[in-house]
Amino acid sequence: MFDDDDLAAIRESREQWEAERLDPVLDGYGERSERFATVSNHEVDRLYTPDDVADLDYDEDLGFPGEPPYTRGVYPTMYRGRTWTMRQFAGFGTPSETNERFQYLIDEGQTGLSTAFDMPSLMGLDSDDPMSDGEVGREGVAVDTLRDMEIIFDGIDIGEVSTSFTINPSAPVVYAMYVAIADQQGVPREEIRGTLQNDMLKEFVAQKEWVVPPRPSLDIVVDTVEFAVEQTPKFNPISVSGYHIREAGSTAIQELAFTLADGLAYVEACEERGMDVDEFAPQLSFFFNSHNAIFEEVAKFRAGRRIWARLIEEWYGAESDASKAMKFHTQTAGQSLTAQQPLNNVVRVTIQALAGVLGGTQSLHTNSFDEALALPSEEAVRVALRTQQILAEESGAADIVDPLGGSFAVEALTDEVEAEAMEYIEAIRELGDGSMREGVLTGIDEGYFHREIQDSAYEYQQRVEADEEVVVGVNAYTVEEDTEPETLRVDEAVQENQRERLAEVKAERDDEAVEDALAALDDAIESDENVMPTIVDAVEAYATMGEIMDRFEAHHGSYRESISIA
C-alpha cells in the first residue's frame, strides 16, 4: 500500500520523533509499565505506522465487505442494512417460566431467542433420573419431552423468530423437537431459522459435556448436518464454538485456532459422508467469545474470516461465496465477570460488546452484570439488552462498515493473529498426518488441547496474582462490600413440578408407539443410517430425552461416568 520511498521516509521520521520527542519523555517520566500486552498476553507496540503493514495487499488481505476474503465483513452493508441479531441467552426453571422470559424479551425488542438448558437436559438425562436430583431447572430450562418444548414456544410463531439452542450431546433430540414444533404450527421445515450448537469436538476439547465417545459423537453431528441440508436449509445445524474454549482459559489465538480446526474437521467428516462442501458449508456457523482487549478481539474476528475463506477454498475446493463467508455469533466473556462490585460488569460487557460489533458479528449476547452471583435477574437482563440497543442506536458503531479497517494497529494485529493461529492449525493437521479430522481427534485422545489451554489459564492466573494483570475490584480498587444485588433464585418446587409433568406425559402417551419409534432408532444406529428421521418420530411419540439418548449409549458405550453433573 506504500512504496519503498514512502516507507523509508516514514522510518526516518519515526527515528527523528523517537530521538527528539519520545526519548526525553521516557527519560523523565517513563511509562506505566515496561511491557504492554493484551489479556491473552500478546505484546502490543507503543505505536504502529505503515511500516507495520508494509506487506499488506489490499485485494488479497482486505478487499471489500461482502466478498472474499471477508476480512471487512460478510455483507456489503453490514449494520447499515440491518443491525446484528440481539440474541439474549434465556432459560431457567420450568418451560412456562422460560416462555414468560422469552415473551418479555420479545416485547423489549429482542430480535432472536437463545435457549439455555439445565444440566440434566444437556447431558441427555430425564428429570426423574437419580443423577438429575438437585439440578433440575437450575442452570437453564428442563426439557424432557416434546410437551416441554410445546410450552416453551406457546404463543411464539417460530416462523417469525430465529432460535438458538445451546446444547451439545443431546442436541439432535432438541433439534428434532423444534422440527416437530414447526410441524405442529404448520411452519414449513424449510422456513425455520435458528442455530443448534451441537459442537461435540469442542466438548471433548474444553467444556466436557458428553454422552458417547468422540468418534460416534462426530458421526451423529454429521447426521444432523445431512438432515439440515435436506430438511431445514435456513437452520444452522452446528455452531462451531470457541466461546467455551476461551472460557476454559485459552488465549484469543488458541480460541480462534482450535475453533477453526474443529470447523475444518467437520468439513472433512461431511465430505467423507459424500456431501459436497458447497452443499453444507453455508449452513455452518461459528460462536466466539469477546473479551476485554478490544483491539485483539477485533483482530481475532477479522483474521478468522480471512483464514476460513482461504482454507475452505484451498484445502477443500469450496467455490461458493456462501461457503467462504464465516458467519458467527458472539457472547461477552462470562469468565471476566466478577462477583466483587458486580455493577462494574456493565462496563466490561459494554467494551466486549463493542468489540464484537466493531469485529463484524452477526448476532450478539451481552451477559448480565449479576451472572457471577446467580441466574440473571430481570433487571440485569434488561440492562444487558439495552447495552446492545444503545450501541446500535446511539453510539454510531453500526453506521460504518469495518470502521477500524485500515488502522495500522488493527491491521498489524490481524496479521499477527492470523499467522499465530495458522501455526496451531498446521500443527493440528500434522497430528492427523494431513487430516484435520484425524488431527483434532488425535489431539483430543492425546490431551493436546487440554495441555495448551491449561498452560494458558495457569499463566494468566499467575499474572493476576502477581498484580501484572489488573482486575478492577479484585486485585485493585477494592472496597468493603456488605450488600449484594437482588438475584434470581430457582424455586425448589421446580424439580417436583417437572417430574410430575413427565409422569403425566408417560401415563398419557401411546407406549406401543414409543417402543416402535425407539426400536426404529435402534435399527438406524445399528445399520449406520442417518438417525435424525427416527429421532423426530420418537419425539413426536413423546419418547423422553433420556430414553432416546440411552439408545446411543447402548450402541456406542457411555462416557457419562467420567464426569459428574453436580
C-alpha positions as CSV (number, residue, x, y, z in Angstrom):
1,M,0.0,0.0,0.0
2,F,3.0,2.2,0.4
3,D,6.0,2.3,-1.9
4,D,9.6,1.8,-0.7
5,D,10.4,5.5,-0.8
6,D,7.4,6.3,1.4
7,L,8.3,3.7,3.9
8,A,11.9,4.8,4.1
9,A,10.7,8.4,4.8
10,I,8.3,7.2,7.5
11,R,11.1,5.2,9.2
12,E,13.4,8.2,9.1
13,S,10.6,10.4,10.5
14,R,9.9,7.9,13.3
15,E,13.6,7.7,14.3
16,Q,13.7,11.5,14.5
17,W,10.5,11.6,16.6
18,E,11.9,9.0,18.9
19,A,15.1,10.9,19.4
20,E,13.6,14.3,19.8
21,R,10.2,13.7,21.4
22,L,9.9,10.2,22.8
23,D,13.3,9.6,24.5
24,P,13.2,12.8,26.7
25,V,9.7,11.8,28.0
26,L,10.9,8.2,28.7
27,D,13.9,9.5,30.5
28,G,11.9,11.9,32.5
29,Y,8.6,10.2,33.3
30,G,8.7,6.7,31.7
31,E,5.6,4.7,31.1
32,R,3.1,2.9,33.3
33,S,4.7,-0.4,32.6
34,E,7.9,-1.8,31.0
35,R,5.7,-4.1,28.8
36,F,2.1,-3.8,27.5
37,A,0.1,-6.8,26.5
38,T,-3.4,-8.0,25.9
39,V,-5.5,-10.2,28.2
40,S,-4.0,-13.1,26.2
41,N,-0.5,-11.8,27.0
42,H,0.1,-10.8,23.3
43,E,2.5,-7.9,23.4
44,V,1.5,-4.7,21.7
45,D,3.7,-2.0,20.5
46,R,3.7,1.6,21.6
47,L,3.0,2.9,18.1
48,Y,2.0,1.5,14.7
49,T,2.8,3.0,11.3
50,P,2.5,2.0,7.7
51,D,5.8,0.2,8.2
52,D,4.0,-2.4,10.3
53,V,1.7,-3.3,7.4
54,A,4.2,-2.8,4.6
55,D,3.4,-6.3,3.2
56,L,-0.4,-5.8,3.2
57,D,-2.0,-6.5,-0.2
58,Y,-5.4,-4.7,-0.2
59,D,-7.1,-7.0,-2.6
60,E,-5.8,-10.2,-1.2
61,D,-5.8,-9.3,2.5
62,L,-8.7,-6.9,2.9
63,G,-10.9,-6.4,-0.2
64,F,-14.4,-5.1,0.3
65,P,-17.2,-6.1,2.6
66,G,-19.3,-8.9,1.3
67,E,-16.6,-10.5,-0.9
68,P,-13.6,-12.8,-0.2
69,P,-11.6,-12.8,1.9
70,Y,-14.3,-11.2,4.1
71,T,-11.8,-9.6,6.4
72,R,-14.0,-6.5,6.3
73,G,-17.3,-8.3,6.9
74,V,-19.6,-10.9,5.3
75,Y,-22.2,-8.4,4.0
76,P,-21.7,-5.3,1.8
77,T,-23.8,-3.0,4.0
78,M,-23.3,-4.8,7.3
79,Y,-25.2,-3.0,10.1
80,R,-26.3,-0.2,7.8
81,G,-28.7,-2.7,6.2
82,R,-29.8,-4.3,9.5
83,T,-28.2,-4.5,12.9
84,W,-26.9,-7.7,14.3
85,T,-29.4,-10.1,15.9
86,M,-29.8,-9.3,19.6
87,R,-29.9,-12.8,21.0
88,Q,-30.0,-12.8,24.8
89,F,-29.4,-16.2,26.4
90,A,-32.5,-17.2,28.4
91,G,-33.9,-20.3,30.0
92,F,-34.5,-21.3,33.6
93,G,-36.7,-23.4,35.8
94,T,-39.8,-24.7,34.2
95,P,-40.8,-24.4,30.5
96,S,-43.6,-22.0,31.4
97,E,-41.1,-19.6,33.2
98,T,-38.8,-19.7,30.2
99,N,-41.8,-18.9,27.9
100,E,-42.5,-15.9,30.1
101,R,-38.9,-14.7,29.8
102,F,-39.0,-15.2,26.0
103,Q,-42.2,-13.2,25.7
104,Y,-40.7,-10.5,27.9
105,L,-37.6,-10.3,25.8
106,I,-39.5,-10.2,22.5
107,D,-41.7,-7.3,24.0
108,E,-38.5,-5.5,25.0
109,G,-37.2,-5.6,21.4
110,Q,-35.1,-8.7,21.2
111,T,-34.7,-10.0,17.7
112,G,-33.7,-13.6,18.3
113,L,-34.2,-16.2,21.0
114,S,-31.4,-18.2,22.6
115,T,-32.2,-21.2,24.9
116,A,-30.3,-22.3,27.9
117,F,-30.9,-25.8,29.2
118,D,-30.4,-27.3,32.7
119,M,-27.6,-29.7,33.2
120,P,-29.7,-32.9,33.1
121,S,-31.1,-31.9,29.7
122,L,-27.5,-31.0,28.5
123,M,-26.4,-34.5,29.5
124,G,-29.4,-36.3,27.9
125,L,-30.9,-37.2,31.3
126,D,-34.6,-37.1,32.3
127,S,-35.7,-35.0,35.3
128,D,-36.6,-38.2,37.1
129,D,-33.2,-39.8,36.7
130,P,-31.4,-40.1,40.1
131,M,-28.4,-38.3,38.6
132,S,-30.6,-35.3,38.0
133,D,-31.6,-34.8,41.6
134,G,-30.9,-31.2,42.7
135,E,-30.1,-30.0,39.2
136,V,-33.5,-29.8,37.5
137,G,-34.1,-26.3,36.2
138,R,-31.1,-24.7,38.0
139,E,-28.8,-23.7,35.1
140,G,-31.4,-23.5,32.4
141,V,-34.8,-24.9,31.4
142,A,-35.6,-28.5,31.9
143,V,-36.7,-30.4,28.7
144,D,-37.8,-34.0,29.0
145,T,-40.3,-34.4,26.2
146,L,-41.9,-32.6,23.3
147,R,-44.5,-31.4,25.8
148,D,-41.9,-29.2,27.4
149,M,-40.9,-27.7,24.1
150,E,-44.6,-27.0,23.3
151,I,-44.9,-25.0,26.5
152,I,-41.6,-23.1,25.8
153,F,-42.9,-21.9,22.4
154,D,-46.5,-21.5,23.3
155,G,-47.7,-18.3,21.6
156,I,-44.4,-17.8,19.8
157,D,-44.5,-18.2,16.0
158,I,-41.3,-20.0,15.1
159,G,-41.8,-19.0,11.5
160,E,-41.2,-15.4,12.7
161,V,-38.2,-15.8,15.0
162,S,-34.7,-17.2,14.9
163,T,-33.9,-19.5,17.8
164,S,-30.6,-20.7,19.1
165,F,-30.2,-23.8,21.2
166,T,-27.1,-24.1,23.4
167,I,-26.9,-27.8,23.8
168,N,-24.5,-30.5,22.6
169,P,-24.6,-34.2,23.3
170,S,-28.4,-34.2,23.3
171,A,-28.6,-31.6,20.5
172,P,-30.2,-34.0,18.0
173,V,-33.1,-34.5,20.3
174,V,-33.8,-30.8,20.9
175,Y,-33.4,-30.2,17.1
176,A,-36.0,-32.9,16.4
177,M,-38.3,-31.3,19.0
178,Y,-38.0,-28.0,17.2
179,V,-38.8,-29.6,13.9
180,A,-41.8,-31.2,15.5
181,I,-43.0,-27.8,16.8
182,A,-42.7,-26.4,13.3
183,D,-44.8,-29.3,12.0
184,Q,-47.4,-28.6,14.7
185,Q,-47.5,-24.9,14.0
186,G,-47.8,-25.5,10.2
187,V,-44.5,-23.8,9.6
188,P,-42.7,-25.4,6.6
189,R,-39.5,-27.1,7.7
190,E,-37.5,-25.2,5.0
191,E,-38.6,-21.9,6.6
192,I,-37.5,-22.4,10.2
193,R,-34.4,-20.4,11.2
194,G,-32.0,-20.8,14.1
195,T,-28.8,-22.4,15.2
196,L,-28.0,-25.6,17.1
197,Q,-24.7,-25.5,19.0
198,N,-24.1,-29.3,18.5
199,D,-20.3,-28.9,18.6
200,M,-19.1,-32.2,20.2
201,L,-15.5,-31.7,19.3
202,K,-15.5,-28.6,21.4
203,E,-16.9,-30.6,24.3
204,F,-14.0,-33.0,24.2
205,V,-11.6,-30.1,23.8
206,A,-12.9,-27.9,26.6
207,Q,-16.4,-28.0,28.1
208,K,-16.6,-31.7,28.9
209,E,-20.3,-32.5,28.4
210,W,-20.6,-35.8,26.6
211,V,-22.6,-39.0,26.4
212,V,-20.8,-41.3,23.9
213,P,-17.2,-41.3,22.8
214,P,-15.7,-38.8,20.3
215,R,-15.9,-40.7,17.0
216,P,-19.6,-41.8,17.3
217,S,-20.4,-38.3,18.6
218,L,-18.9,-36.9,15.4
219,D,-20.9,-39.2,13.3
220,I,-24.1,-38.1,15.0
221,V,-23.2,-34.4,14.3
222,V,-22.8,-35.3,10.6
223,D,-26.2,-36.9,10.7
224,T,-27.7,-33.5,11.8
225,V,-25.9,-31.6,9.1
226,E,-27.1,-34.0,6.4
227,F,-30.6,-33.8,7.7
228,A,-30.5,-30.0,7.9
229,V,-29.3,-29.6,4.3
230,E,-32.2,-31.7,3.1
231,Q,-35.0,-30.6,5.5
232,T,-34.1,-27.2,7.1
233,P,-31.8,-25.3,4.8
234,K,-32.2,-22.0,6.8
235,F,-31.3,-23.6,10.0
236,N,-27.6,-23.9,11.1
237,P,-27.0,-27.5,12.5
238,I,-23.7,-26.6,14.1
239,S,-22.3,-23.6,15.9
240,V,-18.6,-24.3,16.0
241,S,-17.8,-22.8,19.4
242,G,-14.7,-21.1,20.5
243,Y,-16.6,-19.5,23.4
244,H,-16.1,-22.3,25.8
245,I,-12.5,-22.9,24.8
246,R,-11.8,-19.3,25.8
247,E,-13.9,-19.7,29.0
248,A,-11.7,-22.7,29.9
249,G,-8.7,-20.4,29.9
250,S,-7.3,-20.3,26.4
251,T,-5.8,-17.2,24.7
252,A,-7.6,-15.4,21.9
253,I,-5.3,-17.0,19.4
254,Q,-5.8,-20.5,20.8
255,E,-9.6,-19.9,20.8
256,L,-9.5,-18.9,17.1
257,A,-7.2,-21.7,16.0
258,F,-8.9,-24.5,17.9
259,T,-12.3,-23.4,16.7
260,L,-11.3,-23.2,13.1
261,A,-9.6,-26.6,13.4
262,D,-12.9,-28.1,14.7
263,G,-14.8,-26.4,11.9
264,L,-12.4,-27.9,9.3
265,A,-12.7,-31.3,10.9
266,Y,-16.5,-31.1,10.5
267,V,-16.0,-30.2,6.8
268,E,-13.8,-33.3,6.3
269,A,-16.3,-35.5,8.2
270,C,-19.2,-34.3,6.0
271,E,-17.1,-34.8,2.8
272,E,-16.3,-38.3,3.9
273,R,-20.1,-38.9,4.2
274,G,-20.3,-38.0,0.5
275,M,-21.6,-34.4,0.8
276,D,-20.3,-31.6,-1.4
277,V,-18.7,-28.8,0.6
278,D,-20.8,-26.1,-1.2
279,E,-23.9,-28.0,-0.2
280,F,-23.4,-27.9,3.6
281,A,-20.7,-25.3,4.4
282,P,-23.1,-22.3,4.1
283,Q,-25.1,-23.8,7.0
284,L,-22.1,-23.9,9.3
285,S,-21.9,-21.1,11.8
286,F,-19.4,-20.1,14.5
287,F,-19.5,-18.8,18.1
288,F,-16.8,-16.7,19.6
289,N,-16.0,-15.1,22.9
290,S,-15.4,-11.3,23.2
291,H,-13.1,-10.4,26.0
292,N,-11.7,-7.1,27.3
293,A,-8.7,-6.4,25.0
294,I,-10.8,-4.6,22.4
295,F,-8.3,-4.4,19.5
296,E,-7.1,-8.0,20.0
297,E,-10.7,-9.2,19.8
298,V,-11.5,-7.2,16.6
299,A,-8.3,-8.5,15.1
300,K,-9.3,-12.1,16.0
301,F,-12.7,-11.8,14.3
302,R,-11.2,-10.3,11.1
303,A,-8.4,-12.8,11.0
304,G,-10.9,-15.7,11.5
305,R,-12.9,-14.7,8.5
306,R,-9.8,-14.4,6.3
307,I,-8.4,-17.8,7.4
308,W,-11.7,-19.6,6.9
309,A,-12.3,-18.1,3.4
310,R,-8.8,-19.1,2.3
311,L,-8.6,-22.6,3.8
312,I,-12.0,-23.8,2.8
313,E,-11.2,-22.9,-0.8
314,E,-7.6,-24.0,-0.9
315,W,-7.9,-27.2,1.1
316,Y,-11.5,-28.3,0.3
317,G,-12.3,-26.8,-3.1
318,A,-15.2,-24.6,-2.0
319,E,-16.4,-22.4,-4.8
320,S,-19.5,-20.7,-3.3
321,D,-19.1,-17.4,-1.7
322,A,-21.6,-18.6,0.9
323,S,-19.2,-21.4,1.9
324,K,-16.3,-19.0,2.3
325,A,-18.2,-16.4,4.4
326,M,-17.7,-17.2,8.1
327,K,-20.7,-16.0,10.0
328,F,-20.6,-16.0,13.7
329,H,-22.4,-15.3,17.0
330,T,-20.6,-13.5,19.8
331,Q,-21.1,-13.6,23.6
332,T,-19.3,-11.4,26.0
333,A,-16.9,-13.1,28.3
334,G,-18.5,-14.8,31.3
335,Q,-15.1,-15.6,32.6
336,S,-14.4,-11.8,33.0
337,L,-17.3,-11.1,35.3
338,T,-16.6,-10.6,38.9
339,A,-18.7,-11.2,42.0
340,Q,-17.0,-8.2,43.6
341,Q,-18.5,-4.8,42.7
342,P,-20.8,-6.5,40.2
343,L,-22.0,-3.3,38.6
344,N,-18.5,-2.9,37.1
345,N,-19.5,-5.8,34.9
346,V,-21.9,-3.5,33.0
347,V,-18.8,-1.6,31.8
348,R,-16.9,-4.8,30.9
349,V,-19.8,-6.1,28.9
350,T,-20.1,-2.9,27.0
351,I,-16.5,-2.9,26.0
352,Q,-16.7,-6.6,25.0
353,A,-20.0,-6.0,23.0
354,L,-18.4,-3.0,21.2
355,A,-15.5,-5.3,20.2
356,G,-18.0,-7.8,18.7
357,V,-19.7,-5.1,16.8
358,L,-16.5,-3.5,15.5
359,G,-15.4,-7.0,14.6
360,G,-18.5,-7.6,12.5
361,T,-20.5,-10.2,14.4
362,Q,-23.9,-11.4,13.1
363,S,-25.5,-11.9,16.4
364,L,-24.7,-10.9,20.0
365,H,-25.4,-11.9,23.6
366,T,-24.5,-9.5,26.3
367,N,-24.0,-11.0,29.7
368,S,-25.9,-9.7,32.7
369,F,-24.0,-7.9,35.4
370,D,-25.1,-10.4,38.2
371,E,-24.2,-13.6,36.4
372,A,-21.2,-14.2,38.6
373,L,-23.7,-14.5,41.5
374,A,-26.7,-16.3,40.2
375,L,-29.0,-16.7,37.2
376,P,-29.7,-13.2,35.7
377,S,-32.4,-11.1,37.3
378,E,-35.0,-9.5,35.0
379,E,-33.5,-6.0,35.7
380,A,-30.0,-7.2,34.8
381,V,-31.3,-8.9,31.6
382,R,-32.9,-5.6,30.6
383,V,-29.7,-3.7,31.2
384,A,-27.8,-6.2,29.1
385,L,-30.2,-5.9,26.2
386,R,-30.3,-2.1,26.5
387,T,-26.5,-2.2,26.2
388,Q,-26.8,-3.6,22.7
389,Q,-29.6,-1.3,21.8
390,I,-27.6,1.8,22.8
391,L,-24.6,0.5,20.8
392,A,-26.9,0.0,17.8
393,E,-28.9,3.2,18.0
394,E,-26.8,5.8,19.8
395,S,-23.0,5.0,19.5
396,G,-22.6,5.3,15.7
397,A,-20.7,2.0,15.8
398,A,-23.3,0.4,13.5
399,D,-23.0,3.2,10.9
400,I,-19.7,2.4,9.3
401,V,-18.7,-0.9,7.8
402,D,-15.5,-2.2,9.4
403,P,-14.7,1.2,11.0
404,L,-11.3,0.1,12.3
405,G,-10.2,-1.3,8.9
406,G,-7.0,0.5,7.8
407,S,-5.9,1.2,11.3
408,F,-2.2,0.4,11.3
409,A,-2.5,-1.2,14.8
410,V,-5.6,-3.3,13.9
411,E,-4.2,-4.4,10.6
412,A,-0.9,-5.4,12.1
413,L,-2.7,-7.3,14.9
414,T,-4.9,-9.0,12.4
415,D,-1.8,-10.2,10.5
416,E,-0.2,-11.4,13.8
417,V,-3.3,-13.3,15.0
418,E,-3.7,-14.9,11.6
419,A,0.0,-16.1,11.5
420,E,0.0,-17.5,15.0
421,A,-3.4,-19.2,14.6
422,M,-2.2,-20.8,11.4
423,E,0.8,-22.2,13.3
424,Y,-1.6,-24.0,15.6
425,I,-3.8,-25.2,12.7
426,E,-0.9,-26.6,10.8
427,A,0.3,-28.4,13.9
428,I,-3.1,-30.0,14.5
429,R,-3.2,-31.0,10.8
430,E,0.2,-32.7,11.3
431,L,-1.2,-34.7,14.2
432,G,-3.6,-36.2,11.7
433,D,-1.0,-36.8,9.0
434,G,-2.6,-34.2,6.8
435,S,-6.2,-34.7,8.0
436,M,-7.9,-32.0,10.2
437,R,-10.5,-34.6,11.3
438,E,-7.9,-37.0,12.5
439,G,-5.7,-34.3,13.9
440,V,-8.5,-33.0,16.1
441,L,-9.5,-36.5,17.2
442,T,-5.8,-37.3,17.9
443,G,-5.4,-34.1,19.8
444,I,-8.4,-35.0,22.0
445,D,-7.1,-38.5,22.6
446,E,-3.6,-37.4,23.5
447,G,-4.7,-34.4,25.6
448,Y,-3.0,-31.8,23.4
449,F,-5.8,-29.3,23.6
450,H,-6.2,-29.7,27.4
451,R,-2.5,-29.1,28.0
452,E,-2.4,-26.0,25.8
453,I,-5.5,-24.5,27.4
454,Q,-4.4,-25.4,31.0
455,D,-1.0,-23.8,30.5
456,S,-2.5,-20.6,29.3
457,A,-5.0,-20.5,32.1
458,Y,-2.3,-21.1,34.7
459,E,-0.1,-18.4,33.1
460,Y,-2.9,-15.9,33.2
461,Q,-3.7,-16.6,36.9
462,Q,-0.1,-16.2,37.8
463,R,-0.1,-12.7,36.2
464,V,-3.3,-11.8,38.2
465,E,-1.8,-13.0,41.5
466,A,1.4,-11.1,40.7
467,D,-0.7,-7.9,40.0
468,E,0.7,-7.9,36.5
469,E,-2.9,-8.2,35.2
470,V,-5.3,-5.8,36.9
471,V,-8.8,-6.9,37.6
472,V,-10.7,-3.9,38.9
473,G,-12.4,-4.7,42.2
474,V,-10.5,-8.0,42.6
475,N,-6.8,-7.2,42.9
476,A,-7.1,-3.4,42.6
477,Y,-9.5,-0.6,43.6
478,T,-11.2,-3.0,46.1
479,V,-13.9,-1.8,48.6
480,E,-15.6,-3.2,51.6
481,E,-18.8,-4.8,50.4
482,D,-21.7,-5.7,52.7
483,T,-24.5,-5.8,50.2
484,E,-25.4,-8.0,47.2
485,P,-27.7,-7.1,44.4
486,E,-31.0,-8.9,44.2
487,T,-30.6,-12.1,42.3
488,L,-32.8,-14.7,40.7
489,R,-33.3,-18.0,42.6
490,V,-34.9,-21.1,41.2
491,D,-37.7,-22.4,43.4
492,E,-37.0,-25.9,44.8
493,A,-40.5,-26.8,43.6
494,V,-39.3,-26.7,40.0
495,Q,-37.9,-30.2,40.2
496,E,-41.1,-31.6,41.7
497,N,-43.3,-29.9,39.1
498,Q,-41.1,-31.0,36.2
499,R,-41.2,-34.6,37.4
500,E,-45.0,-34.5,37.8
501,R,-45.4,-33.3,34.2
502,L,-43.0,-36.0,33.0
503,A,-45.1,-38.7,34.8
504,E,-48.2,-37.3,33.2
505,V,-46.7,-37.5,29.7
506,K,-45.6,-41.0,30.3
507,A,-49.1,-42.0,31.6
508,E,-50.9,-40.4,28.6
509,R,-48.7,-41.4,25.7
510,D,-49.0,-44.4,23.5
511,D,-46.4,-46.8,24.9
512,E,-46.5,-49.1,21.8
513,A,-45.8,-46.1,19.5
514,V,-42.9,-45.1,21.8
515,E,-41.4,-48.6,21.7
516,D,-41.8,-48.8,17.9
517,A,-40.1,-45.5,17.5
518,L,-37.2,-46.4,19.8
519,A,-36.8,-49.7,18.0
520,A,-36.6,-47.9,14.7
521,L,-33.9,-45.7,16.2
522,D,-32.0,-48.8,17.4
523,D,-32.2,-50.1,13.8
524,A,-30.9,-46.8,12.3
525,I,-27.9,-46.7,14.8
526,E,-27.1,-50.4,14.1
527,S,-27.2,-50.0,10.3
528,D,-25.3,-46.7,10.3
529,E,-28.3,-44.8,8.8
530,N,-29.0,-41.2,9.4
531,V,-30.6,-41.1,12.9
532,M,-32.4,-37.8,12.6
533,P,-35.7,-39.0,10.9
534,T,-36.1,-41.7,13.6
535,I,-35.4,-39.2,16.4
536,V,-38.1,-36.9,15.0
537,D,-40.5,-39.8,15.0
538,A,-39.5,-40.7,18.6
539,V,-40.0,-37.2,20.0
540,E,-43.4,-36.9,18.2
541,A,-44.4,-40.1,20.0
542,Y,-43.3,-38.3,23.3
543,A,-40.3,-40.5,23.9
544,T,-38.2,-38.8,26.6
545,M,-34.8,-37.2,26.2
546,G,-33.3,-40.0,28.4
547,E,-35.0,-42.8,26.5
548,I,-33.5,-41.6,23.2
549,M,-30.0,-40.9,24.5
550,D,-29.9,-44.3,26.3
551,R,-30.1,-45.9,22.8
552,F,-26.9,-44.2,21.7
553,E,-25.2,-45.3,24.9
554,A,-26.3,-48.9,24.4
555,H,-24.7,-49.0,21.0
556,H,-21.6,-46.9,21.4
557,G,-20.8,-47.1,25.1
558,S,-21.1,-44.4,27.7
559,Y,-18.8,-41.5,28.6
560,R,-21.1,-40.2,31.3
561,E,-19.4,-42.0,34.1
562,S,-16.2,-40.0,33.5
563,I,-17.8,-36.7,34.8
564,S,-20.2,-35.5,37.4
565,I,-23.1,-33.2,36.5
566,A,-23.3,-31.8,40.1
